[in-house]
Amino acid sequence: MRFRDRRDAGRRLAAALSGLRGEDVVVLALPRGGVPVAYEVACALGAPLDVIVVRKLGVPYQPELGMGAIGEGGVRIVNDAIVRAAGVTQGQLAEVERREREELERRARRFRGDRPAVPVAGRTALIVDDGIATGSTARAACQVARAHGARRVVLAAPVAPPDTVARLRGDADELVCLEQPEPFHAIGQWYDDFSQTTDAEVVELLERAAPDVPGAGRDPRDPPAPARAEPAGQREVVVDAGGTPLPGTLAVPPGAGGVVLFAHGSGSSRLSPRNRYVAGVLHRAGLATLLFDLLTPAEERDRANVFDVGRLGSRLAAATAWVRTGGGLPGAHVGYFGASTGAAAALWAAADPATDVRAVVSRGGRPDLAGPRLAEVRAPTLLVVGGRDEVVLHLNEQARARMRSAPVELVVVPGASHLFEEPGALERVAVLAADWFARHLGAGRDPG
């Protein structure tokens, strides 16, 4: 089943949730993309609509790894086991929470304005998004709704991968998902129109859903522009990483002159929307990409494994050999794109002469975690760090000084934080990466 747009998805989801009609339900949308879907659900159920604004508390130096979540009204959930395992001090935890609390309050004011939040205590909280990929935000929303006193929590989305649905069933009393495709590439793949939802659209829909606003329940917008299609030559693969089968997505645009393997950070996966965005820019630059999971689901449950740079680097090196055999790209020039701890794994693997890596790009990376192997890297390396990511910037400067065997450039993106969430920041990273790989991977394959 494909959805025309978020409105269409919301109407179909509402049909599946019709059994909730008559219950004391509050529809809580995850902004921004979940709001148009939730608007249709709220109208069909005759229920009030609000946003549920949550912020993940990411481990310092590794924000993709959540150590807790916060919500409005002072709600705070902390996973003490992850805090201890990651060696996070109480001062560091407090600083992360302060920063995320400021952003949460800013977003809540932007979306809701002067209207108070719809009370949730003692009611059924129906949490709606336009799709679920890794499930970290959905899980945090369920926890926050319970902390606000929801009697029952229902999580609903038009589409999600089956493994994510299975993991989330313990977080909600009921989970409704219309489509659980396998393989799952990205949420936008299942929409004909997946253009970005703006802040202005969120505000307008919430105002129209308010019971005291004339015209509530009517269609407030014309359909937005269609989304970009998935690249040609993309297929789901199983990567043989030294005897360990790992799922991946291999995209080979026509005439691809090189291939870039992505190494994601802890708390992320091959479904990372940031890495998939960068991959799309590389496709347009004529480069093939492989995004794959570095660990099996069982291995991911032990959080120590996500910081085992030696294991991750070895998997990446084995995947490089697979690309040239099972991936059908013999002789292709290879580059690595690493994010956070994935950057350390990329540099660890690049230090192995057998990988014959021609270029490395690190996005907000932790190259310091590659340890003594940094000095053995000979591939041209680009380190991209956000200007506001001061601690990681300092670590990258130290790593650059240790990489005496490779040409290294450090580029600071002004005003960007660790995840490059600011407008234009990730686009800048993608353009820098495409230029670096085009320069160092060349326009073709090795002879023979």
Secondary structure by P-SEA (a helix, b strand, c coil): cccccaaaaaaaaaaaaccccccbbbbbbccccaaaaaaaaaaaacbbbbbbbbbbbccccccccccccccccbbbbbaaaaaaaacccaaaaaaaaaaaaaaaaaaaaaacccccccccccbbbbbbccccccaaaaaaaaaaaaaacccbbbbbbccccaaaaaaacccccbbbbcccccccccccccccccccccaaaaaaaaaaacccccccccccccccccccccccbbbbbbbbcccbbbbbbbbbcccccbbbbbbbccccccccaaaaaaaaaaaaabbbbbbbbcccaaaaaccccccaaaaaaaaaaaaaaaaaccccccccbbbbbbcaaaaaaaaaaaacccccccbbbbcccccccccccccccccbbbbbbbccaaaaaaaaaaaaaaccccbbbbbbbccccccccccaaaaaaaaaaaaaaaaccccccccc
